[in-house]
Amino acid sequence: MKQAQRFALVAVLASSFAAISSSHAQMGDMDMKDMDKSRCKDMQGMDMSKCKDMMGKDKKGMEMKGMGADKKSEAQSHKGIGTVKKVDPASGKVTIAHGPIPTMKWPAMNMTFTVKDKALLGKFSQDKKVEFEFVEQGSNYVITSVK
């Protein structure tokens, strides 16, 4: 009886090993013909910054197209026109229903912005139409001026 159990165990292990070897062999046959390797260093020390355009993603694999993620857009000032929906002096934020912002490739939407200087909050009041400028600072959009 013990001999039959050992034989069954050996058979299971052997078939598992065969399945793993088979799948590994199939992966080894994969080529990278569709990958433009000229933009990257060797596969071990891959320079992901050169591969960003090729993959359309940043180093963490997040899609970044049209999201204003380039360093250029962080320093760039953007202009918008909209109607103030809410002012929150305690947090230094204002919600604006703004029109399209072409420099960010944004459609019209309601959005909450941080105000760079709380002194600017006095220029905002609910239902007031405003022209404003803002910059991207990390994941925040900060209003730098308002008319």
PyMOL commands that place a pseudoatom at each C-alpha (Angstrom):
pseudoatom trace, name=CA, resn=MET, resi=1, chain=A, elem=C, hetatm=0, pos=[0.000, 0.000, 0.000]
pseudoatom trace, name=CA, resn=LYS, resi=2, chain=A, elem=C, hetatm=0, pos=[2.797, 2.447, 0.911]
pseudoatom trace, name=CA, resn=GLN, resi=3, chain=A, elem=C, hetatm=0, pos=[4.496, 1.559, -2.323]
pseudoatom trace, name=CA, resn=ALA, resi=4, chain=A, elem=C, hetatm=0, pos=[1.367, 2.523, -4.310]
pseudoatom trace, name=CA, resn=GLN, resi=5, chain=A, elem=C, hetatm=0, pos=[1.187, 5.882, -2.497]
pseudoatom trace, name=CA, resn=ARG, resi=6, chain=A, elem=C, hetatm=0, pos=[4.838, 6.582, -3.250]
pseudoatom trace, name=CA, resn=PHE, resi=7, chain=A, elem=C, hetatm=0, pos=[4.301, 5.686, -6.892]
pseudoatom trace, name=CA, resn=ALA, resi=8, chain=A, elem=C, hetatm=0, pos=[1.275, 8.049, -7.066]
pseudoatom trace, name=CA, resn=LEU, resi=9, chain=A, elem=C, hetatm=0, pos=[3.270, 10.855, -5.458]
pseudoatom trace, name=CA, resn=VAL, resi=10, chain=A, elem=C, hetatm=0, pos=[6.171, 10.368, -7.876]
pseudoatom trace, name=CA, resn=ALA, resi=11, chain=A, elem=C, hetatm=0, pos=[3.730, 10.342, -10.817]
pseudoatom trace, name=CA, resn=VAL, resi=12, chain=A, elem=C, hetatm=0, pos=[2.094, 13.610, -9.669]
pseudoatom trace, name=CA, resn=LEU, resi=13, chain=A, elem=C, hetatm=0, pos=[5.469, 15.294, -9.160]
pseudoatom trace, name=CA, resn=ALA, resi=14, chain=A, elem=C, hetatm=0, pos=[6.728, 14.104, -12.532]
pseudoatom trace, name=CA, resn=SER, resi=15, chain=A, elem=C, hetatm=0, pos=[3.645, 15.378, -14.363]
pseudoatom trace, name=CA, resn=SER, resi=16, chain=A, elem=C, hetatm=0, pos=[3.863, 18.738, -12.545]
pseudoatom trace, name=CA, resn=PHE, resi=17, chain=A, elem=C, hetatm=0, pos=[7.512, 19.070, -13.512]
pseudoatom trace, name=CA, resn=ALA, resi=18, chain=A, elem=C, hetatm=0, pos=[6.672, 18.223, -17.135]
pseudoatom trace, name=CA, resn=ALA, resi=19, chain=A, elem=C, hetatm=0, pos=[3.918, 20.868, -17.227]
pseudoatom trace, name=CA, resn=ILE, resi=20, chain=A, elem=C, hetatm=0, pos=[6.195, 23.539, -15.758]
pseudoatom trace, name=CA, resn=SER, resi=21, chain=A, elem=C, hetatm=0, pos=[9.030, 22.668, -18.125]
pseudoatom trace, name=CA, resn=SER, resi=22, chain=A, elem=C, hetatm=0, pos=[6.658, 22.794, -21.082]
pseudoatom trace, name=CA, resn=SER, resi=23, chain=A, elem=C, hetatm=0, pos=[5.276, 26.245, -20.215]
pseudoatom trace, name=CA, resn=HIS, resi=24, chain=A, elem=C, hetatm=0, pos=[8.765, 27.586, -19.506]
pseudoatom trace, name=CA, resn=ALA, resi=25, chain=A, elem=C, hetatm=0, pos=[9.987, 26.300, -22.854]
pseudoatom trace, name=CA, resn=GLN, resi=26, chain=A, elem=C, hetatm=0, pos=[7.108, 28.061, -24.610]
pseudoatom trace, name=CA, resn=MET, resi=27, chain=A, elem=C, hetatm=0, pos=[8.028, 31.342, -22.938]
pseudoatom trace, name=CA, resn=GLY, resi=28, chain=A, elem=C, hetatm=0, pos=[11.616, 30.915, -24.045]
pseudoatom trace, name=CA, resn=ASP, resi=29, chain=A, elem=C, hetatm=0, pos=[10.402, 30.874, -27.648]
pseudoatom trace, name=CA, resn=MET, resi=30, chain=A, elem=C, hetatm=0, pos=[8.897, 34.362, -27.323]
pseudoatom trace, name=CA, resn=ASP, resi=31, chain=A, elem=C, hetatm=0, pos=[10.719, 37.011, -29.295]
pseudoatom trace, name=CA, resn=MET, resi=32, chain=A, elem=C, hetatm=0, pos=[10.691, 40.744, -28.828]
pseudoatom trace, name=CA, resn=LYS, resi=33, chain=A, elem=C, hetatm=0, pos=[10.395, 41.676, -32.493]
pseudoatom trace, name=CA, resn=ASP, resi=34, chain=A, elem=C, hetatm=0, pos=[7.705, 44.265, -31.779]
pseudoatom trace, name=CA, resn=MET, resi=35, chain=A, elem=C, hetatm=0, pos=[9.792, 46.059, -29.170]
pseudoatom trace, name=CA, resn=ASP, resi=36, chain=A, elem=C, hetatm=0, pos=[11.997, 48.902, -30.368]
pseudoatom trace, name=CA, resn=LYS, resi=37, chain=A, elem=C, hetatm=0, pos=[15.085, 47.977, -28.358]
pseudoatom trace, name=CA, resn=SER, resi=38, chain=A, elem=C, hetatm=0, pos=[17.125, 50.815, -29.872]
pseudoatom trace, name=CA, resn=ARG, resi=39, chain=A, elem=C, hetatm=0, pos=[15.441, 53.216, -27.435]
pseudoatom trace, name=CA, resn=CYS, resi=40, chain=A, elem=C, hetatm=0, pos=[16.476, 51.172, -24.405]
pseudoatom trace, name=CA, resn=LYS, resi=41, chain=A, elem=C, hetatm=0, pos=[19.700, 49.947, -22.902]
pseudoatom trace, name=CA, resn=ASP, resi=42, chain=A, elem=C, hetatm=0, pos=[20.220, 46.217, -22.506]
pseudoatom trace, name=CA, resn=MET, resi=43, chain=A, elem=C, hetatm=0, pos=[17.319, 44.345, -20.932]
pseudoatom trace, name=CA, resn=GLN, resi=44, chain=A, elem=C, hetatm=0, pos=[18.972, 44.088, -17.505]
pseudoatom trace, name=CA, resn=GLY, resi=45, chain=A, elem=C, hetatm=0, pos=[19.777, 47.773, -17.016]
pseudoatom trace, name=CA, resn=MET, resi=46, chain=A, elem=C, hetatm=0, pos=[16.834, 49.158, -18.973]
pseudoatom trace, name=CA, resn=ASP, resi=47, chain=A, elem=C, hetatm=0, pos=[16.716, 52.941, -19.072]
pseudoatom trace, name=CA, resn=MET, resi=48, chain=A, elem=C, hetatm=0, pos=[12.961, 53.394, -18.686]
pseudoatom trace, name=CA, resn=SER, resi=49, chain=A, elem=C, hetatm=0, pos=[13.067, 57.115, -19.455]
pseudoatom trace, name=CA, resn=LYS, resi=50, chain=A, elem=C, hetatm=0, pos=[14.080, 56.293, -23.020]
pseudoatom trace, name=CA, resn=CYS, resi=51, chain=A, elem=C, hetatm=0, pos=[11.347, 53.654, -23.226]
pseudoatom trace, name=CA, resn=LYS, resi=52, chain=A, elem=C, hetatm=0, pos=[8.579, 55.971, -22.013]
pseudoatom trace, name=CA, resn=ASP, resi=53, chain=A, elem=C, hetatm=0, pos=[7.577, 57.043, -25.531]
pseudoatom trace, name=CA, resn=MET, resi=54, chain=A, elem=C, hetatm=0, pos=[7.746, 53.486, -26.788]
pseudoatom trace, name=CA, resn=MET, resi=55, chain=A, elem=C, hetatm=0, pos=[5.426, 52.193, -24.092]
pseudoatom trace, name=CA, resn=GLY, resi=56, chain=A, elem=C, hetatm=0, pos=[3.297, 55.323, -23.630]
pseudoatom trace, name=CA, resn=LYS, resi=57, chain=A, elem=C, hetatm=0, pos=[3.682, 54.881, -19.883]
pseudoatom trace, name=CA, resn=ASP, resi=58, chain=A, elem=C, hetatm=0, pos=[5.782, 56.230, -17.068]
pseudoatom trace, name=CA, resn=LYS, resi=59, chain=A, elem=C, hetatm=0, pos=[8.231, 54.179, -14.973]
pseudoatom trace, name=CA, resn=LYS, resi=60, chain=A, elem=C, hetatm=0, pos=[5.412, 52.863, -12.783]
pseudoatom trace, name=CA, resn=GLY, resi=61, chain=A, elem=C, hetatm=0, pos=[3.380, 51.680, -15.779]
pseudoatom trace, name=CA, resn=MET, resi=62, chain=A, elem=C, hetatm=0, pos=[0.721, 54.373, -15.513]
pseudoatom trace, name=CA, resn=GLU, resi=63, chain=A, elem=C, hetatm=0, pos=[-0.713, 55.827, -18.710]
pseudoatom trace, name=CA, resn=MET, resi=64, chain=A, elem=C, hetatm=0, pos=[0.367, 59.438, -18.849]
pseudoatom trace, name=CA, resn=LYS, resi=65, chain=A, elem=C, hetatm=0, pos=[-0.764, 60.742, -22.265]
pseudoatom trace, name=CA, resn=GLY, resi=66, chain=A, elem=C, hetatm=0, pos=[-2.839, 63.906, -22.023]
pseudoatom trace, name=CA, resn=MET, resi=67, chain=A, elem=C, hetatm=0, pos=[-2.531, 64.093, -18.252]
pseudoatom trace, name=CA, resn=GLY, resi=68, chain=A, elem=C, hetatm=0, pos=[-0.134, 67.058, -18.139]
pseudoatom trace, name=CA, resn=ALA, resi=69, chain=A, elem=C, hetatm=0, pos=[2.527, 64.827, -16.584]
pseudoatom trace, name=CA, resn=ASP, resi=70, chain=A, elem=C, hetatm=0, pos=[5.528, 66.216, -18.452]
pseudoatom trace, name=CA, resn=LYS, resi=71, chain=A, elem=C, hetatm=0, pos=[7.843, 68.485, -16.487]
pseudoatom trace, name=CA, resn=LYS, resi=72, chain=A, elem=C, hetatm=0, pos=[7.105, 71.265, -19.012]
pseudoatom trace, name=CA, resn=SER, resi=73, chain=A, elem=C, hetatm=0, pos=[3.450, 71.426, -17.975]
pseudoatom trace, name=CA, resn=GLU, resi=74, chain=A, elem=C, hetatm=0, pos=[4.365, 71.669, -14.276]
pseudoatom trace, name=CA, resn=ALA, resi=75, chain=A, elem=C, hetatm=0, pos=[6.132, 74.984, -14.861]
pseudoatom trace, name=CA, resn=GLN, resi=76, chain=A, elem=C, hetatm=0, pos=[3.619, 76.176, -17.462]
pseudoatom trace, name=CA, resn=SER, resi=77, chain=A, elem=C, hetatm=0, pos=[0.815, 78.498, -16.473]
pseudoatom trace, name=CA, resn=HIS, resi=78, chain=A, elem=C, hetatm=0, pos=[-2.665, 77.635, -17.748]
pseudoatom trace, name=CA, resn=LYS, resi=79, chain=A, elem=C, hetatm=0, pos=[-5.674, 79.953, -18.163]
pseudoatom trace, name=CA, resn=GLY, resi=80, chain=A, elem=C, hetatm=0, pos=[-9.313, 79.230, -17.515]
pseudoatom trace, name=CA, resn=ILE, resi=81, chain=A, elem=C, hetatm=0, pos=[-12.665, 80.961, -17.391]
pseudoatom trace, name=CA, resn=GLY, resi=82, chain=A, elem=C, hetatm=0, pos=[-15.474, 79.749, -15.200]
pseudoatom trace, name=CA, resn=THR, resi=83, chain=A, elem=C, hetatm=0, pos=[-18.071, 80.304, -12.526]
pseudoatom trace, name=CA, resn=VAL, resi=84, chain=A, elem=C, hetatm=0, pos=[-17.259, 79.912, -8.836]
pseudoatom trace, name=CA, resn=LYS, resi=85, chain=A, elem=C, hetatm=0, pos=[-19.375, 77.175, -7.257]
pseudoatom trace, name=CA, resn=LYS, resi=86, chain=A, elem=C, hetatm=0, pos=[-17.859, 77.017, -3.767]
pseudoatom trace, name=CA, resn=VAL, resi=87, chain=A, elem=C, hetatm=0, pos=[-15.230, 78.812, -1.691]
pseudoatom trace, name=CA, resn=ASP, resi=88, chain=A, elem=C, hetatm=0, pos=[-13.607, 77.000, 1.253]
pseudoatom trace, name=CA, resn=PRO, resi=89, chain=A, elem=C, hetatm=0, pos=[-11.442, 79.540, 3.112]
pseudoatom trace, name=CA, resn=ALA, resi=90, chain=A, elem=C, hetatm=0, pos=[-10.422, 77.040, 5.810]
pseudoatom trace, name=CA, resn=SER, resi=91, chain=A, elem=C, hetatm=0, pos=[-8.692, 74.757, 3.298]
pseudoatom trace, name=CA, resn=GLY, resi=92, chain=A, elem=C, hetatm=0, pos=[-7.712, 77.506, 0.859]
pseudoatom trace, name=CA, resn=LYS, resi=93, chain=A, elem=C, hetatm=0, pos=[-9.661, 75.864, -1.986]
pseudoatom trace, name=CA, resn=VAL, resi=94, chain=A, elem=C, hetatm=0, pos=[-12.191, 77.003, -4.527]
pseudoatom trace, name=CA, resn=THR, resi=95, chain=A, elem=C, hetatm=0, pos=[-14.479, 74.951, -6.790]
pseudoatom trace, name=CA, resn=ILE, resi=96, chain=A, elem=C, hetatm=0, pos=[-14.983, 76.342, -10.286]
pseudoatom trace, name=CA, resn=ALA, resi=97, chain=A, elem=C, hetatm=0, pos=[-17.217, 75.198, -13.148]
pseudoatom trace, name=CA, resn=HIS, resi=98, chain=A, elem=C, hetatm=0, pos=[-14.730, 76.032, -15.912]
pseudoatom trace, name=CA, resn=GLY, resi=99, chain=A, elem=C, hetatm=0, pos=[-14.790, 75.832, -19.673]
pseudoatom trace, name=CA, resn=PRO, resi=100, chain=A, elem=C, hetatm=0, pos=[-12.320, 73.793, -21.728]
pseudoatom trace, name=CA, resn=ILE, resi=101, chain=A, elem=C, hetatm=0, pos=[-8.624, 74.336, -20.974]
pseudoatom trace, name=CA, resn=PRO, resi=102, chain=A, elem=C, hetatm=0, pos=[-6.785, 73.606, -24.238]
pseudoatom trace, name=CA, resn=THR, resi=103, chain=A, elem=C, hetatm=0, pos=[-3.265, 73.693, -22.759]
pseudoatom trace, name=CA, resn=MET, resi=104, chain=A, elem=C, hetatm=0, pos=[-4.217, 70.789, -20.468]
pseudoatom trace, name=CA, resn=LYS, resi=105, chain=A, elem=C, hetatm=0, pos=[-6.480, 69.100, -23.049]
pseudoatom trace, name=CA, resn=TRP, resi=106, chain=A, elem=C, hetatm=0, pos=[-9.305, 69.271, -20.503]
pseudoatom trace, name=CA, resn=PRO, resi=107, chain=A, elem=C, hetatm=0, pos=[-12.994, 69.503, -21.358]
pseudoatom trace, name=CA, resn=ALA, resi=108, chain=A, elem=C, hetatm=0, pos=[-15.355, 71.769, -19.431]
pseudoatom trace, name=CA, resn=MET, resi=109, chain=A, elem=C, hetatm=0, pos=[-15.896, 70.454, -15.883]
pseudoatom trace, name=CA, resn=ASN, resi=110, chain=A, elem=C, hetatm=0, pos=[-16.338, 71.315, -12.211]
pseudoatom trace, name=CA, resn=MET, resi=111, chain=A, elem=C, hetatm=0, pos=[-13.029, 71.210, -10.400]
pseudoatom trace, name=CA, resn=THR, resi=112, chain=A, elem=C, hetatm=0, pos=[-11.576, 72.163, -7.028]
pseudoatom trace, name=CA, resn=PHE, resi=113, chain=A, elem=C, hetatm=0, pos=[-8.359, 74.175, -7.104]
pseudoatom trace, name=CA, resn=THR, resi=114, chain=A, elem=C, hetatm=0, pos=[-5.979, 75.149, -4.318]
pseudoatom trace, name=CA, resn=VAL, resi=115, chain=A, elem=C, hetatm=0, pos=[-5.320, 78.883, -4.063]
pseudoatom trace, name=CA, resn=LYS, resi=116, chain=A, elem=C, hetatm=0, pos=[-1.624, 79.787, -3.868]
pseudoatom trace, name=CA, resn=ASP, resi=117, chain=A, elem=C, hetatm=0, pos=[-2.149, 82.790, -1.629]
pseudoatom trace, name=CA, resn=LYS, resi=118, chain=A, elem=C, hetatm=0, pos=[-5.146, 82.844, 0.730]
pseudoatom trace, name=CA, resn=ALA, resi=119, chain=A, elem=C, hetatm=0, pos=[-5.378, 86.596, 0.084]
pseudoatom trace, name=CA, resn=LEU, resi=120, chain=A, elem=C, hetatm=0, pos=[-6.721, 85.647, -3.366]
pseudoatom trace, name=CA, resn=LEU, resi=121, chain=A, elem=C, hetatm=0, pos=[-9.742, 84.000, -1.741]
pseudoatom trace, name=CA, resn=GLY, resi=122, chain=A, elem=C, hetatm=0, pos=[-11.334, 87.446, -1.325]
pseudoatom trace, name=CA, resn=LYS, resi=123, chain=A, elem=C, hetatm=0, pos=[-11.646, 87.681, -5.109]
pseudoatom trace, name=CA, resn=PHE, resi=124, chain=A, elem=C, hetatm=0, pos=[-13.837, 84.573, -5.223]
pseudoatom trace, name=CA, resn=SER, resi=125, chain=A, elem=C, hetatm=0, pos=[-17.517, 84.497, -4.343]
pseudoatom trace, name=CA, resn=GLN, resi=126, chain=A, elem=C, hetatm=0, pos=[-20.216, 81.967, -5.211]
pseudoatom trace, name=CA, resn=ASP, resi=127, chain=A, elem=C, hetatm=0, pos=[-21.744, 82.373, -8.708]
pseudoatom trace, name=CA, resn=LYS, resi=128, chain=A, elem=C, hetatm=0, pos=[-19.111, 84.962, -9.720]
pseudoatom trace, name=CA, resn=LYS, resi=129, chain=A, elem=C, hetatm=0, pos=[-17.578, 84.562, -13.204]
pseudoatom trace, name=CA, resn=VAL, resi=130, chain=A, elem=C, hetatm=0, pos=[-13.769, 84.587, -13.048]
pseudoatom trace, name=CA, resn=GLU, resi=131, chain=A, elem=C, hetatm=0, pos=[-10.737, 84.406, -15.291]
pseudoatom trace, name=CA, resn=PHE, resi=132, chain=A, elem=C, hetatm=0, pos=[-7.923, 82.576, -13.558]
pseudoatom trace, name=CA, resn=GLU, resi=133, chain=A, elem=C, hetatm=0, pos=[-4.435, 81.249, -14.082]
pseudoatom trace, name=CA, resn=PHE, resi=134, chain=A, elem=C, hetatm=0, pos=[-3.084, 78.098, -12.478]
pseudoatom trace, name=CA, resn=VAL, resi=135, chain=A, elem=C, hetatm=0, pos=[-0.068, 75.814, -12.449]
pseudoatom trace, name=CA, resn=GLU, resi=136, chain=A, elem=C, hetatm=0, pos=[0.291, 72.126, -11.817]
pseudoatom trace, name=CA, resn=GLN, resi=137, chain=A, elem=C, hetatm=0, pos=[2.242, 71.312, -8.648]
pseudoatom trace, name=CA, resn=GLY, resi=138, chain=A, elem=C, hetatm=0, pos=[2.530, 67.568, -8.251]
pseudoatom trace, name=CA, resn=SER, resi=139, chain=A, elem=C, hetatm=0, pos=[-1.028, 66.267, -8.074]
pseudoatom trace, name=CA, resn=ASN, resi=140, chain=A, elem=C, hetatm=0, pos=[-2.476, 69.703, -7.186]
pseudoatom trace, name=CA, resn=TYR, resi=141, chain=A, elem=C, hetatm=0, pos=[-3.656, 72.495, -9.457]
pseudoatom trace, name=CA, resn=VAL, resi=142, chain=A, elem=C, hetatm=0, pos=[-2.877, 75.843, -7.842]
pseudoatom trace, name=CA, resn=ILE, resi=143, chain=A, elem=C, hetatm=0, pos=[-4.495, 79.127, -8.827]
pseudoatom trace, name=CA, resn=THR, resi=144, chain=A, elem=C, hetatm=0, pos=[-1.841, 81.836, -9.036]
pseudoatom trace, name=CA, resn=SER, resi=145, chain=A, elem=C, hetatm=0, pos=[-3.995, 84.786, -10.192]
pseudoatom trace, name=CA, resn=VAL, resi=146, chain=A, elem=C, hetatm=0, pos=[-7.633, 85.708, -10.725]
pseudoatom trace, name=CA, resn=LYS, resi=147, chain=A, elem=C, hetatm=0, pos=[-9.586, 88.551, -12.402]
for i in range(1, 147): cmd.bond("trace and resi %d" % i, "trace and resi %d" % (i + 1))
show_as sticks, trace
zoom trace
